[in-house]
Amino acid sequence: MLTERQRIILNAIIADYIRFGKAVGSKALLVDVDLPVSSATIRNEMAHLEDQGLIQKEHASSGRIPSQQGYRFYVDYLMRTHRPSKEERQQIYRTFSRRFQQVDDLLIQVTKFMANITGYTAIALKPATNDVKLSGFQLIPIDGQQIMAVLVTSNGQTASQSFRLPKETSIEELKIIVTYINHQLVGRPIREALQSLSGDFPLDLERTIRSPQAFLQLFGDMLSQAIQDKVFIGGSLNIMDFTTDSDLGDIKALYQLLDDPEEMHKIIGSANEGVFVQIGEENSDEILKPYSLVSTRYQIPMHGFGELAILGPTNMPYPKIVTILNEVRQAVVEELQEYY
């Protein structure tokens, strides 16, 4: 247990280090904490905090810096709620006042906003696509033999692909396939529609159309594209501002990890309610251990959970980051509920 004075001193050390990024000495603390004690008393209390593993020396003759254990104590017991500034609220309002056509458009704007306002790297994942259904499929003639295929899903997403009509195939033949697809597959989950393409569905079509294989391959690719999971990242270059790693191989591995939807779902999927803070060694992936990852989940009824996260240094301003994630999560949920 820490005394109230030790809590005040630890809080001041962390606040100072977050602000300036430099080791904190007893003389500076004597001014910061405004306690009726001597610098010798401050040094004694700092020694106690060091014994507890909450602060550490940067080098032999330096002041003290927070340890990862110290940051954890701060986040759990000392951190005060940050109230968004007028400018921050205006920025959030501007971000969500823009019209967007697809969920992807919204999450791109959200990650850009979070990266700009924090200076760190922002991450967003869409809700799971397990229950997404096929809503429609159509062909649009563009010019001559050029055709565009457009696929629409139940969550409002669209996928399009242009292709050149083979000379031996007529647009009328393809329209028969499209009609058959819409009759048989619209309203069914896309994953189920994909499975049907490897079953009897192509054989049924061959009774009507001479060789539908190439077109069905294109249709299957579009189905896969419509439910393909992806990571939306804002401020990816910001990593270079706060990384402590000079090994380009490790930095490359970090970028690859952030771009992997399956891995990112595992890493930030543990944030159930509110905001979850993982500091340094608490991160499950070795590549993330030099950093802090602050994350939250958002839920859209009938559509599942998505995730939002901010990756930054361990001396990030946690109160501000937690508040931004809370504000953005609420705004994302409101926007997506209207969208769906």
Secondary structure, DSSP 8 states (H G I E B T S, - for coil): ---HHHHHHHHHHHHHHHHH-S-B-HHHHHHHH--SS-HHHHHHHHHHHHHTTSEEESSTTS-EEE-HHHHHHIIIII-------HHHHHHHHHHHTS--SSHHHHHHHHHHHHHHHHSSEEEEE----TT-BEEEEEEEEEETTEEEEEEEETTS-EEEEEEE--TT--HHHHHHHHHHHHHHHTTSBHHHHHHHTTTTHHHHHHTTSS--HHHHHHHHHHHHHHT---EEEE-GGGHHHH-----HHHHHHHHHHHT-HHHHHHHHTT--SSEEEEEGGGSSSGGGTTEEEEEEEEEETTTEEEEEEEEEETTS-HHHHHHHHHHHHHHHHHHHHHH-
